[in-house]
Amino acid sequence: MPHTPDELLEEALKLPAKRRAELAEALLSSLDQSPDAEPGVLAQEWLAEATKRAAEIDAGVVRTIPATEVFRAAREELSQLRQRTQL
């Protein structure tokens, strides 16, 4: 059983993608329920951020990036990070 955050992450990354997504959602939801956060504040902040970003996309202020490109870059960066930590 993992005892450190790094060990927990290592184990979590071995899960199938669907289970990792469910875990990520649960962890994010837990942030909104922390004792120092007012109920619903995080959800309101996310809604405000999403609204702002949608307006920026509609106005052509920002460029969207296809998910396949984002995931490819994330996998590449994660691979490089793992290589650096194994040295």
Backbone as XML, in Angstrom:
<?xml version="1.0"?>
<chain id="A" units="angstrom">
  <residue number="1" name="MET">
    <atom name="N" x="0.841" y="-1.180" z="0.000"/>
    <atom name="CA" x="0.000" y="0.000" z="0.000"/>
    <atom name="C" x="0.887" y="1.246" z="0.000"/>
  </residue>
  <residue number="2" name="PRO">
    <atom name="N" x="0.587" y="2.240" z="-0.856"/>
    <atom name="CA" x="1.415" y="3.443" z="-0.929"/>
    <atom name="C" x="1.357" y="4.252" z="0.369"/>
  </residue>
  <residue number="3" name="HIS">
    <atom name="N" x="2.497" y="4.829" z="0.720"/>
    <atom name="CA" x="2.576" y="5.606" z="1.952"/>
    <atom name="C" x="2.903" y="7.074" z="1.701"/>
  </residue>
  <residue number="4" name="THR">
    <atom name="N" x="3.405" y="7.391" z="0.545"/>
    <atom name="CA" x="3.738" y="8.776" z="0.232"/>
    <atom name="C" x="2.917" y="9.227" z="-0.974"/>
  </residue>
  <residue number="5" name="PRO">
    <atom name="N" x="2.772" y="10.533" z="-1.170"/>
    <atom name="CA" x="2.049" y="11.010" z="-2.350"/>
    <atom name="C" x="2.662" y="10.495" z="-3.656"/>
  </residue>
  <residue number="6" name="ASP">
    <atom name="N" x="3.980" y="10.411" z="-3.721"/>
    <atom name="CA" x="4.626" y="9.911" z="-4.936"/>
    <atom name="C" x="4.279" y="8.448" z="-5.190"/>
  </residue>
  <residue number="7" name="GLU">
    <atom name="N" x="4.260" y="7.654" z="-4.120"/>
    <atom name="CA" x="3.896" y="6.241" z="-4.263"/>
    <atom name="C" x="2.430" y="6.096" z="-4.666"/>
  </residue>
  <residue number="8" name="LEU">
    <atom name="N" x="1.589" y="6.927" z="-4.093"/>
    <atom name="CA" x="0.174" y="6.912" z="-4.436"/>
    <atom name="C" x="-0.024" y="7.280" z="-5.905"/>
  </residue>
  <residue number="9" name="LEU">
    <atom name="N" x="0.690" y="8.315" z="-6.365"/>
    <atom name="CA" x="0.607" y="8.711" z="-7.766"/>
    <atom name="C" x="1.074" y="7.588" z="-8.683"/>
  </residue>
  <residue number="10" name="GLU">
    <atom name="N" x="2.162" y="6.965" z="-8.323"/>
    <atom name="CA" x="2.693" y="5.862" z="-9.127"/>
    <atom name="C" x="1.653" y="4.749" z="-9.275"/>
  </residue>
  <residue number="11" name="GLU">
    <atom name="N" x="0.994" y="4.411" z="-8.177"/>
    <atom name="CA" x="-0.044" y="3.381" z="-8.221"/>
    <atom name="C" x="-1.255" y="3.850" z="-9.030"/>
  </residue>
  <residue number="12" name="ALA">
    <atom name="N" x="-1.651" y="5.111" z="-8.841"/>
    <atom name="CA" x="-2.814" y="5.639" z="-9.551"/>
    <atom name="C" x="-2.580" y="5.646" z="-11.064"/>
  </residue>
  <residue number="13" name="LEU">
    <atom name="N" x="-1.361" y="5.925" z="-11.484"/>
    <atom name="CA" x="-1.058" y="5.963" z="-12.915"/>
    <atom name="C" x="-1.125" y="4.582" z="-13.567"/>
  </residue>
  <residue number="14" name="LYS">
    <atom name="N" x="-1.143" y="3.544" z="-12.772"/>
    <atom name="CA" x="-1.273" y="2.185" z="-13.294"/>
    <atom name="C" x="-2.735" y="1.818" z="-13.571"/>
  </residue>
  <residue number="15" name="LEU">
    <atom name="N" x="-3.661" y="2.621" z="-13.075"/>
    <atom name="CA" x="-5.082" y="2.341" z="-13.263"/>
    <atom name="C" x="-5.492" y="2.564" z="-14.714"/>
  </residue>
  <residue number="16" name="PRO">
    <atom name="N" x="-6.558" y="1.906" z="-15.159"/>
    <atom name="CA" x="-7.095" y="2.191" z="-16.495"/>
    <atom name="C" x="-7.556" y="3.647" z="-16.574"/>
  </residue>
  <residue number="17" name="ALA">
    <atom name="N" x="-7.602" y="4.189" z="-17.763"/>
    <atom name="CA" x="-7.917" y="5.608" z="-17.964"/>
    <atom name="C" x="-9.239" y="6.010" z="-17.303"/>
  </residue>
  <residue number="18" name="LYS">
    <atom name="N" x="-10.257" y="5.163" z="-17.424"/>
    <atom name="CA" x="-11.562" y="5.517" z="-16.845"/>
    <atom name="C" x="-11.467" y="5.650" z="-15.331"/>
  </residue>
  <residue number="19" name="ARG">
    <atom name="N" x="-10.767" y="4.730" z="-14.680"/>
    <atom name="CA" x="-10.623" y="4.789" z="-13.219"/>
    <atom name="C" x="-9.786" y="6.002" z="-12.805"/>
  </residue>
  <residue number="20" name="ARG">
    <atom name="N" x="-8.746" y="6.338" z="-13.602"/>
    <atom name="CA" x="-7.939" y="7.533" z="-13.298"/>
    <atom name="C" x="-8.800" y="8.790" z="-13.393"/>
  </residue>
  <residue number="21" name="ALA">
    <atom name="N" x="-9.672" y="8.839" z="-14.416"/>
    <atom name="CA" x="-10.558" y="9.997" z="-14.570"/>
    <atom name="C" x="-11.513" y="10.102" z="-13.383"/>
  </residue>
  <residue number="22" name="GLU">
    <atom name="N" x="-12.052" y="8.972" z="-12.943"/>
    <atom name="CA" x="-12.948" y="8.981" z="-11.790"/>
    <atom name="C" x="-12.207" y="9.432" z="-10.531"/>
  </residue>
  <residue number="23" name="LEU">
    <atom name="N" x="-10.985" y="8.962" z="-10.378"/>
    <atom name="CA" x="-10.171" y="9.367" z="-9.235"/>
    <atom name="C" x="-9.876" y="10.865" z="-9.275"/>
  </residue>
  <residue number="24" name="ALA">
    <atom name="N" x="-9.516" y="11.349" z="-10.449"/>
    <atom name="CA" x="-9.231" y="12.787" z="-10.598"/>
    <atom name="C" x="-10.463" y="13.622" z="-10.263"/>
  </residue>
  <residue number="25" name="GLU">
    <atom name="N" x="-11.617" y="13.174" z="-10.739"/>
    <atom name="CA" x="-12.859" y="13.906" z="-10.454"/>
    <atom name="C" x="-13.145" y="13.918" z="-8.954"/>
  </residue>
  <residue number="26" name="ALA">
    <atom name="N" x="-12.947" y="12.788" z="-8.307"/>
    <atom name="CA" x="-13.181" y="12.715" z="-6.863"/>
    <atom name="C" x="-12.222" y="13.624" z="-6.101"/>
  </residue>
  <residue number="27" name="LEU">
    <atom name="N" x="-10.961" y="13.643" z="-6.524"/>
    <atom name="CA" x="-9.980" y="14.506" z="-5.853"/>
    <atom name="C" x="-10.326" y="15.980" z="-6.040"/>
  </residue>
  <residue number="28" name="LEU">
    <atom name="N" x="-10.700" y="16.355" z="-7.264"/>
    <atom name="CA" x="-11.075" y="17.747" z="-7.510"/>
    <atom name="C" x="-12.315" y="18.136" z="-6.713"/>
  </residue>
  <residue number="29" name="SER">
    <atom name="N" x="-13.283" y="17.236" z="-6.648"/>
    <atom name="CA" x="-14.493" y="17.517" z="-5.879"/>
    <atom name="C" x="-14.168" y="17.704" z="-4.406"/>
  </residue>
  <residue number="30" name="SER">
    <atom name="N" x="-13.195" y="16.966" z="-3.928"/>
    <atom name="CA" x="-12.839" y="17.069" z="-2.509"/>
    <atom name="C" x="-12.282" y="18.443" z="-2.175"/>
  </residue>
  <residue number="31" name="LEU">
    <atom name="N" x="-11.694" y="19.126" z="-3.138"/>
    <atom name="CA" x="-11.152" y="20.462" z="-2.874"/>
    <atom name="C" x="-12.266" y="21.447" z="-2.537"/>
  </residue>
  <residue number="32" name="ASP">
    <atom name="N" x="-13.429" y="21.262" z="-3.177"/>
    <atom name="CA" x="-14.564" y="22.137" z="-2.921"/>
    <atom name="C" x="-15.165" y="21.859" z="-1.550"/>
  </residue>
  <residue number="33" name="GLN">
    <atom name="N" x="-14.824" y="20.718" z="-0.960"/>
    <atom name="CA" x="-15.388" y="20.330" z="0.324"/>
    <atom name="C" x="-14.401" y="20.521" z="1.472"/>
  </residue>
  <residue number="34" name="SER">
    <atom name="N" x="-13.272" y="21.165" z="1.194"/>
    <atom name="CA" x="-12.290" y="21.336" z="2.262"/>
    <atom name="C" x="-12.858" y="22.248" z="3.340"/>
  </residue>
  <residue number="35" name="PRO">
    <atom name="N" x="-12.425" y="22.057" z="4.589"/>
    <atom name="CA" x="-12.975" y="22.828" z="5.699"/>
    <atom name="C" x="-12.749" y="24.331" z="5.562"/>
  </residue>
  <residue number="36" name="ASP">
    <atom name="N" x="-11.712" y="24.729" z="4.846"/>
    <atom name="CA" x="-11.422" y="26.159" z="4.731"/>
    <atom name="C" x="-12.089" y="26.803" z="3.521"/>
  </residue>
  <residue number="37" name="ALA">
    <atom name="N" x="-12.855" y="26.020" z="2.741"/>
    <atom name="CA" x="-13.535" y="26.576" z="1.569"/>
    <atom name="C" x="-15.019" y="26.740" z="1.861"/>
  </residue>
  <residue number="38" name="GLU">
    <atom name="N" x="-15.570" y="27.838" z="1.384"/>
    <atom name="CA" x="-17.007" y="28.036" z="1.528"/>
    <atom name="C" x="-17.717" y="27.112" z="0.543"/>
  </residue>
  <residue number="39" name="PRO">
    <atom name="N" x="-18.861" y="26.559" z="0.912"/>
    <atom name="CA" x="-19.581" y="25.636" z="0.029"/>
    <atom name="C" x="-19.890" y="26.269" z="-1.325"/>
  </residue>
  <residue number="40" name="GLY">
    <atom name="N" x="-19.559" y="25.548" z="-2.383"/>
    <atom name="CA" x="-19.886" y="25.993" z="-3.732"/>
    <atom name="C" x="-18.957" y="27.039" z="-4.324"/>
  </residue>
  <residue number="41" name="VAL">
    <atom name="N" x="-18.020" y="27.561" z="-3.542"/>
    <atom name="CA" x="-17.143" y="28.628" z="-4.045"/>
    <atom name="C" x="-16.287" y="28.129" z="-5.199"/>
  </residue>
  <residue number="42" name="LEU">
    <atom name="N" x="-15.707" y="26.945" z="-5.051"/>
    <atom name="CA" x="-14.866" y="26.418" z="-6.119"/>
    <atom name="C" x="-15.678" y="26.211" z="-7.398"/>
  </residue>
  <residue number="43" name="ALA">
    <atom name="N" x="-16.891" y="25.690" z="-7.273"/>
    <atom name="CA" x="-17.753" y="25.491" z="-8.442"/>
    <atom name="C" x="-18.050" y="26.822" z="-9.120"/>
  </residue>
  <residue number="44" name="GLN">
    <atom name="N" x="-18.302" y="27.855" z="-8.334"/>
    <atom name="CA" x="-18.564" y="29.184" z="-8.893"/>
    <atom name="C" x="-17.327" y="29.727" z="-9.607"/>
  </residue>
  <residue number="45" name="GLU">
    <atom name="N" x="-16.157" y="29.495" z="-9.021"/>
    <atom name="CA" x="-14.916" y="29.964" z="-9.635"/>
    <atom name="C" x="-14.659" y="29.228" z="-10.946"/>
  </residue>
  <residue number="46" name="TRP">
    <atom name="N" x="-14.922" y="27.908" z="-10.976"/>
    <atom name="CA" x="-14.753" y="27.145" z="-12.217"/>
    <atom name="C" x="-15.719" y="27.628" z="-13.288"/>
  </residue>
  <residue number="47" name="LEU">
    <atom name="N" x="-16.956" y="27.900" z="-12.913"/>
    <atom name="CA" x="-17.943" y="28.401" z="-13.873"/>
    <atom name="C" x="-17.502" y="29.748" z="-14.432"/>
  </residue>
  <residue number="48" name="ALA">
    <atom name="N" x="-17.011" y="30.633" z="-13.579"/>
    <atom name="CA" x="-16.536" y="31.939" z="-14.036"/>
    <atom name="C" x="-15.353" y="31.781" z="-14.991"/>
  </residue>
  <residue number="49" name="GLU">
    <atom name="N" x="-14.442" y="30.876" z="-14.659"/>
    <atom name="CA" x="-13.269" y="30.635" z="-15.520"/>
    <atom name="C" x="-13.696" y="30.055" z="-16.862"/>
  </residue>
  <residue number="50" name="ALA">
    <atom name="N" x="-14.613" y="29.100" z="-16.841"/>
    <atom name="CA" x="-15.094" y="28.491" z="-18.087"/>
    <atom name="C" x="-15.799" y="29.524" z="-18.965"/>
  </residue>
  <residue number="51" name="THR">
    <atom name="N" x="-16.578" y="30.384" z="-18.353"/>
    <atom name="CA" x="-17.279" y="31.432" z="-19.095"/>
    <atom name="C" x="-16.281" y="32.395" z="-19.731"/>
  </residue>
  <residue number="52" name="LYS">
    <atom name="N" x="-15.261" y="32.769" z="-18.970"/>
    <atom name="CA" x="-14.226" y="33.674" z="-19.484"/>
    <atom name="C" x="-13.489" y="33.041" z="-20.663"/>
  </residue>
  <residue number="53" name="ARG">
    <atom name="N" x="-13.131" y="31.769" z="-20.506"/>
    <atom name="CA" x="-12.405" y="31.082" z="-21.576"/>
    <atom name="C" x="-13.258" y="30.916" z="-22.828"/>
  </residue>
  <residue number="54" name="ALA">
    <atom name="N" x="-14.527" y="30.616" z="-22.654"/>
    <atom name="CA" x="-15.424" y="30.483" z="-23.809"/>
    <atom name="C" x="-15.521" y="31.803" z="-24.558"/>
  </residue>
  <residue number="55" name="ALA">
    <atom name="N" x="-15.597" y="32.900" z="-23.820"/>
    <atom name="CA" x="-15.664" y="34.226" z="-24.453"/>
    <atom name="C" x="-14.373" y="34.524" z="-25.217"/>
  </residue>
  <residue number="56" name="GLU">
    <atom name="N" x="-13.226" y="34.135" z="-24.652"/>
    <atom name="CA" x="-11.945" y="34.350" z="-25.335"/>
    <atom name="C" x="-11.864" y="33.540" z="-26.625"/>
  </residue>
  <residue number="57" name="ILE">
    <atom name="N" x="-12.373" y="32.317" z="-26.598"/>
    <atom name="CA" x="-12.382" y="31.489" z="-27.812"/>
    <atom name="C" x="-13.294" y="32.108" z="-28.853"/>
  </residue>
  <residue number="58" name="ASP">
    <atom name="N" x="-14.492" y="32.498" z="-28.438"/>
    <atom name="CA" x="-15.455" y="33.101" z="-29.365"/>
    <atom name="C" x="-14.913" y="34.380" z="-29.994"/>
  </residue>
  <residue number="59" name="ALA">
    <atom name="N" x="-14.130" y="35.153" z="-29.223"/>
    <atom name="CA" x="-13.578" y="36.417" z="-29.716"/>
    <atom name="C" x="-12.301" y="36.212" z="-30.522"/>
  </residue>
  <residue number="60" name="GLY">
    <atom name="N" x="-11.799" y="34.972" z="-30.578"/>
    <atom name="CA" x="-10.572" y="34.705" z="-31.314"/>
    <atom name="C" x="-9.313" y="35.152" z="-30.594"/>
  </residue>
  <residue number="61" name="VAL">
    <atom name="N" x="-9.416" y="35.404" z="-29.295"/>
    <atom name="CA" x="-8.275" y="35.864" z="-28.495"/>
    <atom name="C" x="-7.285" y="34.731" z="-28.247"/>
  </residue>
  <residue number="62" name="VAL">
    <atom name="N" x="-7.799" y="33.522" z="-28.117"/>
    <atom name="CA" x="-6.955" y="32.366" z="-27.864"/>
    <atom name="C" x="-7.170" y="31.319" z="-28.949"/>
  </residue>
  <residue number="63" name="ARG">
    <atom name="N" x="-6.176" y="30.454" z="-29.100"/>
    <atom name="CA" x="-6.240" y="29.366" z="-30.074"/>
    <atom name="C" x="-6.515" y="28.073" z="-29.322"/>
  </residue>
  <residue number="64" name="THR">
    <atom name="N" x="-7.480" y="27.316" z="-29.796"/>
    <atom name="CA" x="-7.735" y="26.027" z="-29.170"/>
    <atom name="C" x="-6.720" y="25.010" z="-29.687"/>
  </residue>
  <residue number="65" name="ILE">
    <atom name="N" x="-6.472" y="23.996" z="-28.881"/>
    <atom name="CA" x="-5.522" y="22.951" z="-29.240"/>
    <atom name="C" x="-6.284" y="21.625" z="-29.235"/>
  </residue>
  <residue number="66" name="PRO">
    <atom name="N" x="-6.192" y="20.857" z="-30.314"/>
    <atom name="CA" x="-6.896" y="19.575" z="-30.348"/>
    <atom name="C" x="-6.454" y="18.668" z="-29.197"/>
  </residue>
  <residue number="67" name="ALA">
    <atom name="N" x="-7.406" y="17.916" z="-28.659"/>
    <atom name="CA" x="-7.126" y="17.040" z="-27.521"/>
    <atom name="C" x="-6.011" y="16.055" z="-27.831"/>
  </residue>
  <residue number="68" name="THR">
    <atom name="N" x="-5.967" y="15.545" z="-29.059"/>
    <atom name="CA" x="-4.917" y="14.576" z="-29.401"/>
    <atom name="C" x="-3.535" y="15.197" z="-29.240"/>
  </residue>
  <residue number="69" name="GLU">
    <atom name="N" x="-3.404" y="16.464" z="-29.601"/>
    <atom name="CA" x="-2.119" y="17.156" z="-29.448"/>
    <atom name="C" x="-1.786" y="17.391" z="-27.976"/>
  </residue>
  <residue number="70" name="VAL">
    <atom name="N" x="-2.781" y="17.759" z="-27.194"/>
    <atom name="CA" x="-2.575" y="17.995" z="-25.761"/>
    <atom name="C" x="-2.145" y="16.706" z="-25.071"/>
  </residue>
  <residue number="71" name="PHE">
    <atom name="N" x="-2.845" y="15.598" z="-25.369"/>
    <atom name="CA" x="-2.513" y="14.323" z="-24.734"/>
    <atom name="C" x="-1.136" y="13.830" z="-25.162"/>
  </residue>
  <residue number="72" name="ARG">
    <atom name="N" x="-0.786" y="14.036" z="-26.432"/>
    <atom name="CA" x="0.527" y="13.622" z="-26.909"/>
    <atom name="C" x="1.611" y="14.388" z="-26.156"/>
  </residue>
  <residue number="73" name="ALA">
    <atom name="N" x="1.442" y="15.698" z="-26.034"/>
    <atom name="CA" x="2.425" y="16.522" z="-25.328"/>
    <atom name="C" x="2.495" y="16.141" z="-23.845"/>
  </residue>
  <residue number="74" name="ALA">
    <atom name="N" x="1.357" y="15.854" z="-23.245"/>
    <atom name="CA" x="1.339" y="15.463" z="-21.830"/>
    <atom name="C" x="2.061" y="14.137" z="-21.627"/>
  </residue>
  <residue number="75" name="ARG">
    <atom name="N" x="1.805" y="13.167" z="-22.528"/>
    <atom name="CA" x="2.489" y="11.874" z="-22.409"/>
    <atom name="C" x="3.994" y="12.050" z="-22.576"/>
  </residue>
  <residue number="76" name="GLU">
    <atom name="N" x="4.396" y="12.892" z="-23.509"/>
    <atom name="CA" x="5.817" y="13.129" z="-23.749"/>
    <atom name="C" x="6.475" y="13.774" z="-22.525"/>
  </residue>
  <residue number="77" name="GLU">
    <atom name="N" x="5.804" y="14.764" z="-21.962"/>
    <atom name="CA" x="6.362" y="15.435" z="-20.786"/>
    <atom name="C" x="6.422" y="14.493" z="-19.586"/>
  </residue>
  <residue number="78" name="LEU">
    <atom name="N" x="5.393" y="13.686" z="-19.399"/>
    <atom name="CA" x="5.389" y="12.713" z="-18.313"/>
    <atom name="C" x="6.508" y="11.699" z="-18.488"/>
  </residue>
  <residue number="79" name="SER">
    <atom name="N" x="6.728" y="11.266" z="-19.707"/>
    <atom name="CA" x="7.805" y="10.320" z="-19.994"/>
    <atom name="C" x="9.160" y="10.932" z="-19.658"/>
  </residue>
  <residue number="80" name="GLN">
    <atom name="N" x="9.358" y="12.189" z="-20.040"/>
    <atom name="CA" x="10.616" y="12.869" z="-19.735"/>
    <atom name="C" x="10.793" y="13.036" z="-18.231"/>
  </residue>
  <residue number="81" name="LEU">
    <atom name="N" x="9.718" y="13.351" z="-17.535"/>
    <atom name="CA" x="9.780" y="13.508" z="-16.076"/>
    <atom name="C" x="10.160" y="12.180" z="-15.422"/>
  </residue>
  <residue number="82" name="ARG">
    <atom name="N" x="9.559" y="11.100" z="-15.882"/>
    <atom name="CA" x="9.892" y="9.789" z="-15.320"/>
    <atom name="C" x="11.358" y="9.443" z="-15.572"/>
  </residue>
  <residue number="83" name="GLN">
    <atom name="N" x="11.859" y="9.753" z="-16.757"/>
    <atom name="CA" x="13.260" y="9.476" z="-17.077"/>
    <atom name="C" x="14.186" y="10.279" z="-16.159"/>
  </residue>
  <residue number="84" name="ARG">
    <atom name="N" x="13.851" y="11.541" z="-15.916"/>
    <atom name="CA" x="14.700" y="12.382" z="-15.053"/>
    <atom name="C" x="14.695" y="11.880" z="-13.613"/>
  </residue>
  <residue number="85" name="THR">
    <atom name="N" x="13.561" y="11.389" z="-13.142"/>
    <atom name="CA" x="13.480" y="10.946" z="-11.751"/>
    <atom name="C" x="14.112" y="9.580" z="-11.550"/>
  </residue>
  <residue number="86" name="GLN">
    <atom name="N" x="14.349" y="8.837" z="-12.631"/>
    <atom name="CA" x="14.968" y="7.525" z="-12.516"/>
    <atom name="C" x="16.490" y="7.593" z="-12.607"/>
  </residue>
  <residue number="87" name="LEU">
    <atom name="N" x="17.011" y="8.758" z="-12.891"/>
    <atom name="CA" x="18.471" y="8.893" z="-13.020"/>
    <atom name="C" x="19.159" y="8.845" z="-11.687"/>
  </residue>
</chain>
